[in-house]
């Protein structure tokens, strides 16, 4: 094997690995995921005074976050990428831990802190949109 074919094979392996860790997304996916994630945080921290309403808003926030995750996982599976390995697994693990922290703090929130969660939802929603926009098909 000459140096040029070895370089070509190595580049092909790197592109395959990158595609499995960060698949290309359609243009509509980043804004939807950004809205779902931002809405999840804002809903989870709505903090109504009633215990049942607080549980309902936290549950609605969890459902929004799960919808965003399911959307990305379905896009991956339609591209033939099943399972989470390597960097993808590490990213999803980090996101999962952050979600648990947000849910726990949202359960302890009060009506006075809902603006913090609303602002955090806007910031995280925009960040998610921009971060996922980097993976949009060219």
Kinemage of the C-alpha trace (Angstrom):
@kinemage 1
@onewidth
@group {chain A} dominant
@subgroup {mainchain}
@vectorlist {calphas} color= white
{ca unk a 1} P 0.000 0.000 0.000
{ca unk a 2} L 1.450 3.336 -1.005
{ca unk a 3} L 1.266 6.492 1.110
{ca unk a 4} L -1.505 8.090 -0.962
{ca unk a 5} L -3.900 5.136 -0.658
{ca unk a 6} L -3.137 4.852 3.067
{ca unk a 7} L -3.977 8.548 3.495
{ca unk a 8} L -7.198 8.081 1.538
{ca unk a 9} L -8.228 5.066 3.638
{ca unk a 10} L -7.430 6.898 6.854
{ca unk a 11} L -9.493 9.907 5.761
{ca unk a 12} L -12.404 7.621 4.837
{ca unk a 13} L -12.255 5.960 8.276
{ca unk a 14} L -12.215 9.367 9.984
{ca unk a 15} L -15.244 10.552 7.980
{ca unk a 16} L -17.139 7.355 8.840
{ca unk a 17} L -16.347 7.764 12.527
{ca unk a 18} L -17.395 11.437 12.509
{ca unk a 19} L -20.643 10.580 10.699
{ca unk a 20} L -21.492 7.972 13.327
{ca unk a 21} L -20.798 10.380 16.201
{ca unk a 22} L -22.447 13.439 14.621
{ca unk a 23} L -24.814 12.540 11.800
{ca unk a 24} L -25.972 15.153 9.334
{ca unk a 25} L -29.287 16.731 10.270
{ca unk a 26} L -32.045 18.092 8.038
{ca unk a 27} L -32.582 21.866 8.209
{ca unk a 28} L -35.800 21.601 10.209
{ca unk a 29} L -34.292 19.579 13.092
{ca unk a 30} L -32.198 22.247 14.927
{ca unk a 31} L -35.014 24.808 15.365
{ca unk a 32} L -37.468 22.148 16.527
{ca unk a 33} L -34.979 20.669 18.984
{ca unk a 34} L -34.040 24.152 20.222
{ca unk a 35} L -37.685 24.998 20.863
{ca unk a 36} L -38.356 21.674 22.562
{ca unk a 37} L -35.314 21.914 24.836
{ca unk a 38} L -35.947 25.570 25.693
{ca unk a 39} L -39.601 24.832 26.341
{ca unk a 40} L -38.660 21.862 28.504
{ca unk a 41} L -36.559 24.000 30.822
{ca unk a 42} L -39.079 26.842 30.940
{ca unk a 43} L -41.951 24.436 31.663
{ca unk a 44} L -40.031 22.454 34.257
{ca unk a 45} L -39.223 25.607 36.194
{ca unk a 46} L -42.646 27.218 35.945
{ca unk a 47} L -42.986 26.567 39.660
{ca unk a 48} L -46.696 26.998 40.367
{ca unk a 49} L -47.593 26.977 44.054
{ca unk a 50} L -49.837 23.915 43.809
{ca unk a 51} L -48.017 20.606 44.196
{ca unk a 52} L -50.009 18.847 41.469
{ca unk a 53} L -49.523 21.691 39.015
{ca unk a 54} L -45.802 21.748 39.741
{ca unk a 55} L -45.585 18.009 39.029
{ca unk a 56} L -47.590 18.493 35.833
{ca unk a 57} L -45.302 21.264 34.552
{ca unk a 58} L -42.166 19.260 35.394
{ca unk a 59} L -43.674 16.224 33.636
{ca unk a 60} L -44.506 18.375 30.590
{ca unk a 61} L -40.915 19.630 30.550
{ca unk a 62} L -39.605 16.078 30.721
{ca unk a 63} L -41.876 15.089 27.834
{ca unk a 64} L -40.561 17.989 25.724
{ca unk a 65} L -36.963 16.973 26.423
{ca unk a 66} L -37.727 13.341 25.602
{ca unk a 67} L -39.388 14.438 22.347
{ca unk a 68} L -36.220 16.303 21.325
{ca unk a 69} L -34.058 13.291 22.172
{ca unk a 70} L -36.382 10.926 20.312
{ca unk a 71} L -36.314 13.205 17.269
{ca unk a 72} L -32.519 13.098 17.123
{ca unk a 73} L -32.410 9.340 17.712
{ca unk a 74} L -34.903 8.749 14.883
{ca unk a 75} L -32.842 10.869 12.522
{ca unk a 76} L -29.798 8.788 13.475
{ca unk a 77} L -31.662 5.513 12.921
{ca unk a 78} L -32.972 6.630 9.509
{ca unk a 79} L -29.363 7.236 8.512
{ca unk a 80} L -28.491 3.694 9.549
{ca unk a 81} L -26.757 4.650 12.783
{ca unk a 82} L -27.950 2.498 15.646
{ca unk a 83} L -26.773 2.628 19.217
{ca unk a 84} L -24.560 5.161 20.902
{ca unk a 85} L -20.831 4.570 20.877
{ca unk a 86} L -17.731 6.662 21.411
{ca unk a 87} L -18.196 10.431 21.531
{ca unk a 88} L -21.949 10.162 20.955
{ca unk a 89} L -22.343 8.089 24.106
{ca unk a 90} L -20.315 10.576 26.132
{ca unk a 91} L -22.354 13.533 24.856
{ca unk a 92} L -25.669 11.833 25.621
{ca unk a 93} L -24.435 10.832 29.084
{ca unk a 94} L -23.488 14.448 29.821
{ca unk a 95} L -26.856 15.718 28.579
{ca unk a 96} L -28.653 13.096 30.703
{ca unk a 97} L -26.839 14.154 33.854
{ca unk a 98} L -27.656 17.816 33.162
{ca unk a 99} L -31.316 16.905 32.651
{ca unk a 100} L -31.430 15.120 35.996
{ca unk a 101} L -29.954 18.191 37.716
{ca unk a 102} L -32.505 20.478 36.054
{ca unk a 103} L -35.419 18.218 37.048
{ca unk a 104} L -34.281 18.032 40.674
{ca unk a 105} L -33.835 21.795 40.911
{ca unk a 106} L -37.142 22.400 39.100
{ca unk a 107} L -38.969 20.302 41.681
{ca unk a 108} L -37.636 22.646 44.360
{ca unk a 109} L -38.420 25.838 42.440
{ca unk a 110} L -40.863 28.473 43.604
{ca unk a 111} L -43.111 30.906 41.728
{ca unk a 112} L -40.477 33.606 42.362
{ca unk a 113} L -37.817 31.722 40.382
{ca unk a 114} L -39.825 31.049 37.227
{ca unk a 115} L -38.122 33.951 35.422
{ca unk a 116} L -34.760 32.312 35.989
{ca unk a 117} L -35.987 29.126 34.317
{ca unk a 118} L -37.615 31.075 31.504
{ca unk a 119} L -34.365 32.916 30.806
{ca unk a 120} L -32.385 29.702 31.098
{ca unk a 121} L -34.818 28.033 28.701
{ca unk a 122} L -34.313 30.792 26.121
{ca unk a 123} L -30.516 30.654 26.420
{ca unk a 124} L -30.303 26.853 26.289
{ca unk a 125} L -32.817 26.698 23.434
{ca unk a 126} L -30.756 29.123 21.346
{ca unk a 127} L -27.543 27.293 22.243
{ca unk a 128} L -29.074 23.961 21.225
{ca unk a 129} L -30.293 25.431 17.940
{ca unk a 130} L -26.852 26.876 17.116
{ca unk a 131} L -24.955 23.758 18.192
{ca unk a 132} L -27.159 21.463 16.123
{ca unk a 133} L -27.087 23.889 13.172
{ca unk a 134} L -23.424 22.916 12.712
{ca unk a 135} L -24.576 19.416 11.769
{ca unk a 136} L -27.046 20.495 9.068
{ca unk a 137} L -26.516 19.035 5.606
{ca unk a 138} L -24.616 21.304 3.307
